[in-house]
Amino acid sequence: MIINLNENIIKKLTKTEYEIVKFINNNQKILQDLSIVDIAFETFSSPATVSRAIRKCGINGFNELRYKLTSKNENNNVHNIGEIINKSLIEARSSIENISLTNVLKIIENIKKSSRIYVLSRGLTEYVADEFTLKLQLLNCNVVSLKDPNIMKIKTKGMKKNEMAFIFSLNGETEELVKSAKNAQESGACVVTCCCNNIASILQYTDLSLIAYKHSHIAIKEFEVSSRLPLYIISRVIIDYMVLESENNYINKK
């Protein structure tokens, strides 16, 4: 059995949840081909009920259950896919756990107070910054994305105290970003850094930071093309909260 049941666990399960666990244990051979939606369909339940049943059995969600199954599978292809999925799961979960909710709220308050926001990034992280910039623009923020090293160094030297430098950097060690953060801080502007390194050089020139988790495994080792998933998660948390706050304010005014 992939899920071990004992008397204490059985007592916690509803009748539907017990049937879900029985289905999982009785169909271990085909489980790797099923999604959580498929299991819900086969057990006349819902994905939320399937997830709840699994968690009551001491397993942290469907993805962890599937990883347990694939890790024992003799088929190397299935095992490798399980490892890859688990890597993304670890990266996403750890990034969310690392995020300081207090800092998120402080950053959003400073975004709203800033007369202009410069979003700085380099390399593949520019894709994260571009999406973040666009969404802030849609929320009526005065925001500009800077990618050119020379332009960002010049612009950050002349920043005003009511402006913000918002920096996305995977490792927080990119020379031009560190220099720009130093320039912005010396100008009196608010400096926000989102990165995946809690001892990054850039943090010494940062007023507020959000530190995500980057998995040590790199798929393409010859190039610096690590996943930017952790930075996307940070970006999404900030934008989604700002949207929620905006919607609540609109409702309250009606």
Residue pairs with C-beta under 8 A, 6 or more apart in sequence:
1 25
1 28
2 24
2 25
2 28
2 31
2 65
2 68
2 69
3 21
3 24
3 25
3 54
3 57
3 59
3 65
4 57
5 21
5 25
5 57
9 56
9 57
9 58
10 18
12 56
13 21
13 53
13 56
13 57
16 43
16 44
16 45
16 49
16 53
17 49
17 52
17 53
17 56
18 53
19 43
19 45
20 39
20 43
20 45
20 49
20 50
20 53
20 54
21 53
21 54
21 57
23 39
23 42
23 43
24 31
24 39
24 54
24 65
27 34
28 69
31 66
31 69
32 66
32 69
32 70
32 73
32 78
32 82
34 42
36 47
36 50
36 51
36 62
37 47
39 50
40 46
40 47
40 49
40 50
43 50
50 62
51 61
51 62
54 61
54 62
54 65
55 61
59 65
59 68
63 85
63 86
63 89
64 89
66 82
66 85
67 82
67 83
67 85
67 86
67 89
69 82
70 78
70 79
70 81
70 82
70 83
70 85
71 79
71 82
71 83
73 79
73 82
87 215
87 217
88 227
88 229
90 213
90 215
91 213
91 214
91 215
91 227
91 229
91 230
92 229
92 230
92 233
94 212
94 213
95 196
95 212
95 213
95 229
95 230
95 233
95 234
96 233
96 237
97 213
98 211
98 212
98 213
99 210
99 212
99 233
99 234
99 237
100 210
103 208
103 209
103 210
104 210
104 237
104 238
104 241
105 241
106 208
107 192
107 208
107 210
107 238
108 238
108 241
108 242
108 245
110 164
110 190
110 192
110 208
111 117
111 136
111 141
111 164
111 166
111 238
111 242
113 162
114 141
114 142
114 162
114 163
114 164
114 190
115 142
115 160
115 162
115 163
116 142
116 143
116 144
116 160
116 163
116 164
117 136
117 141
117 142
117 143
117 144
117 163
117 164
117 165
117 166
118 143
118 144
118 145
118 146
118 152
118 155
118 156
118 159
118 163
118 164
118 165
118 166
118 184
119 129
119 132
119 133
119 136
119 143
119 144
119 145
119 146
119 166
119 167
119 168
120 129
120 145
120 146
120 147
120 152
120 156
120 165
120 166
120 167
120 168
120 177
120 180
121 128
121 129
121 145
121 146
121 147
121 167
121 168
121 169
121 177
122 147
122 149
122 169
122 174
122 176
122 177
123 170
123 174
123 224
124 224
124 225
124 228
125 168
125 169
125 170
125 228
125 231
126 145
126 147
127 228
128 168
128 228
128 231
128 232
128 235
129 145
129 147
129 168
130 145
131 232
131 235
132 166
132 168
132 235
132 238
132 239
133 143
133 144
133 145
135 235
135 239
136 143
136 239
137 143
139 239
139 242
139 243
139 246
146 152
146 155
146 180
149 176
152 176
152 177
152 180
153 176
153 179
153 180
153 183
156 165
156 180
156 181
156 183
156 184
156 187
156 189
157 183
157 187
158 187
159 165
159 183
159 184
159 187
159 188
159 189
160 187
160 188
160 189
161 187
161 188
161 189
163 189
163 190
164 189
164 190
164 191
164 192
165 180
165 181
165 184
165 189
165 190
165 191
165 192
166 192
166 194
167 177
167 180
167 181
167 191
167 192
167 193
167 194
167 195
167 202
167 206
168 194
168 195
168 231
168 235
169 177
169 193
169 194
169 195
169 200
169 202
170 195
170 196
170 197
170 214
170 226
170 228
170 231
171 195
171 196
171 197
171 200
172 178
172 193
172 195
172 196
172 197
172 200
172 201
172 202
172 203
173 197
173 200
173 201
173 202
174 202
177 202
178 201
178 202
178 205
181 191
181 193
181 202
181 205
181 206
182 205
184 191
184 205
185 191
185 205
185 206
185 207
190 207
190 208
191 205
191 206
191 207
191 208
192 206
192 207
192 208
192 209
192 210
193 200
193 202
193 203
193 206
193 208
193 209
193 210
194 209
194 210
194 212
194 231
194 234
194 235
195 202
195 203
195 209
195 211
195 212
195 231
196 211
196 212
196 213
196 214
196 230
196 231
197 211
197 214
198 211
203 209
210 234
212 230
212 231
212 233
212 234
213 230
214 226
214 227
214 230
215 227
218 225
218 226
219 225
219 227
